Amino acid sequence: MVVRHLPSVHALVAVLDQPEMAAVRAALSEHGHLPTRRTFERRLKRLPSSLPEQIARLGEQLLVLIDPWAAGGRAAAIDSTVLPACGGVWHKQHREAGVVPHTSIDTQAHWTKSGWHGWVYGWKLHLIVTVGDVWLPLAATLTPANRADNEEAPILLDAMRQEQVFILGDMTYNDPALDAHCAQHHRMLVTTQRGKYPHTDDGVEVRRLFHQLRSHAIENFNGQFKAIFDCSRSVPTKGLLATQRHMLGAVLVYQLVVWHRFRTGGSLRADLKPLLQAA
């Protein structure tokens, strides 16, 4: 949902005059008048703060409609995926000195070290996704990349209303405070354990199974999501608010596409990108 250059009101009217956009025009207008450019800008600025709540509530409704846990246990995978910032990178020595060597640098992004990609300057999309035959986003936030996963996790979990759920995470979520937070909401946190491998305790085989389920759900979802919205490369936005609007808006659109497929009887996982491209 990136709007870099808002169209003029006349151009917008021309688009909305198309028959298929009559319903959109009616929803946007009041007494036949469209909002001004300033109104659009003001509302777009407020949009990012409302998106996590909308994603959580729509995810809740999709759980009821689709019931992806009917054939298995109630489990959800929690993880973050790194998104490189657009433009240049802000190196540590320049950041500490308060020097921005190039105008293309997004100064609101930050650094993180990914086990797969190495050092990345950018953002983190934090997600909770159902484990099952259908991958439904239940909660999402976007932060600068230096935000620790276990610190952002309570915000994601507080957005969910579902209790009696297994929350499956990797080692970054192995945190006693997070475990206590889950227990307060009648959830069980299952994560990879620290220490020298191989582990030999009684729970190792159960954790191994849960880790496979987590990886299959969240990693496949991230791969599909990035392919659909072409965000394997740098994000096309600059600044926290614009990037939140773009990426969290994409999560909401993904949920709406799954909802549409459910209502029309189509696949909930296959060919979602062609559907969006044809829309």
N, C-alpha and C positions, 0 to 999 in steps of 0.2 A: 504494500500500500504506500508506495513512494510517490509523492507529488512534488517534483522539483520545480516545475513551472506550471502554475495553475492556469488553465485556459481562461480567456475572457468570458464574460457572461453571455455575449452573443454567440460565441463558439459553443458554449455549453448548451445553450438553447437549441442550436442547430442539431446537436447530437441527440438531445432529449426529444426532439420533434419526430424522431423515428418511431414507428408504431410499436416496436417491441420495447421501447423505453418509456411508454406512457405511464406505467405503474411507478417507475423510478421518478419521473417528473412530478407525479402527483404527491409522492412521498417527500420530495425535496422542496416543493413550492407551497406557498401559503397565499390564498386568494389570488392565485395566478402569478405570483411574483417569486422569483428565485432569490436565494441568499446572495449577498454581495461577496466579493472576493475576500474581504476582511473577515466575514463570518466564517467562510471555509477555513481560512488560515487559523482563526482562533479555535475552531472546533478540532482541526487536525492537531493542533498543539496539545489539546487536552486528551486526545484519543489514546496515546500510549498508556496512560495511567489506568484506563478502564479495561484494556485488553486482557490482562491476566484474569480478572474476574469473569469476563465474558467467556474466555476459553474454559475456565473451570466449570462454569454453569452449563455450557453447551456440552462439555465432556460428560457431565453428570447425566444430562438428558440422553445422550447417545448410549451411555451404559444401560439405561433402562430400555431403550428401543432395541438395541442390537444384542445386548447381553452376551458379550464375548467371553464371560467367565462361566457360562452355562455348562460347557463341556469339560471344565477343568477347575483348578483352584483359583481363589481370588488373589492374584499377584500383580504387582505393577513394578516396572523397572524405572529407576531414577538415574539420571546421568546428565552430563553437559557435553556439548559439542562446540568446538572452536571455530570461529568465523573470522578470517583475516579482514582487517580494516582496509578501506580504499586509500589510495595515495601512498605516501611514503611512511616510514616507521620513525618513531621518536625514540632515539637511543637514550640509554640511561644517563650518560654524561650531559646530554643536552637537556633532558628533562630536569635533572637536578640543578642545572644552571639557569633554568627558565628560558632557554633559547630554543626557538622553533626555526630550524634551518630552512624549511620549505613550506609554502602555503598549502601544499597538498596533504600535509600531515594532519590526521584527525587527533587532536590533543586530548579528546575525551576517552579514547581507547587506551588499552594497556597491554602489558606483556604477560604471557603465560608459557609454561613449558609443557608441551604435549608429548606423551610417550610415543605417539605415532609420527607427528609432524615436527617435533623439536620446538624451538622457540618460535612463538607466533605473536605478532602484535595485532590486537583486535578485540574481539568480543566473545562472550560465552552465551549460548542459548541453553538454558537449563530446562529440563523436561522430565515429566513423569508420564509414562506410556503403559498401557495395559499389556500384560503378558497373555498371549492367546492367539487364536487364529486371525484376529483383527487387531491392529495397532492403533489404539485411540489415544490421542493426547488428552491427559486429564488435568495437567497444570503446566504452565510455561512462564518463564521470566527471561529477560535478557539483561546482562550486566557487562561492564568492562571485563576483560579476560583475566585480570588478576584476582577476581572474586573467588574465594575458596568454595568448592562444591558443598562441603559440609555446613558452611555458614549460610549459604543460600537455600539449602534443603528445607529448613523449617518454614520458609515463606511459601515454597511449593506445597509442602504438606498441609499447611494451614488453609490453603485454597481448596483442598479436597474435603469433601464431606463423608466420603466412604470410610467406614471403619471395618475392623476384622479383615485386614488386607496385609499380605506379605509385601514389604517394600524391599526390593532387591537392588543392591548397589555394589560398586567396586570398593577398593580399599580406601578411596578418598572419603567415603561415607562411614568408615569404621570409627565412630566417635561416640563415647559414652553419653554425652549430652544429647546427641541426636537419637540414640537408642532410647533414652528416657523420654524424649519428646514423642517418639512413636508409641511407647508403652502407655503414655497418658491418653492417647487417642485410640487405644485398643488395636494397635498395629504391631506387627513384628518386623523388625529390621534385620535383614540377612545380608551380610557383606563378606567379601574376601577377608581372610585373617592375616594379620602381620606375623612375621617370624620366618624362620628358615624352612624351606620346602625340602622334602614333602612333609605336610602335616600328618599327624598320626592320631589325633583325638577322635572321639566317637562321632563327632558331627561332620567330619571331613567329606564323606560321601554325599550327605544331604546338601552341604554347601556347594559341592561341585555340580550337582544337578541344578541347583538354583542359579549358579553362575552361568551355566549353559543357557538356561531359560532367559536370564537377563540379557545376555549377549545377543541371543537370537532376536529378541524383541527390540531392544533399543538400538543396536547397531544396524539392523536391517531397516528400522524406521528412519534413522538418521540418513542412511544411504538413499533411501527412496525419497525422503523429503528434500534433500539437497539436489537430487536429480530433477525433481519436479519443478522446484523454484530456482534452479540454476545458482545455488549459493555454495558450491564447492570452492569457488574462487572468492575474491574479495567482494564484500558487500557493496552495493551501489550507492550507499548512503554515507553521510558524514554527520557525526554528532550522536549523542546517546538517544535523544528523543526520536530523531528520524530513523535510526536503526531499530529501535524498539518498535516503532510503527510499522516498519517494513517487515521485520522478521516475525513479530508476534501476530501481525496481520496475516502473514503467510500461514501460520499455525491455525488461525481461525478459519481461513479459506480451506485448508486441508480438511478440517472438521466438517465444513459445509459440503465439500465435495463427497465425503464419505456418507453424510446424511442424504444427499441427493441420490447417490448410488443405492443406498438402502431402500429409499422410497420407490425407485424405478426398477429395482430387482437386478441391478448390475453387480459386478465384482467390486468388493470393498478394498481390494489391494491392487488389482491389475489395471493398466491403461488409464491411470488417473491423470497423467500428464497430457495425453492427447485430448482428454475431455476438457481440461482447462484451456488448452490451446484453441480448441474449437469453439469455446464459449464466446 
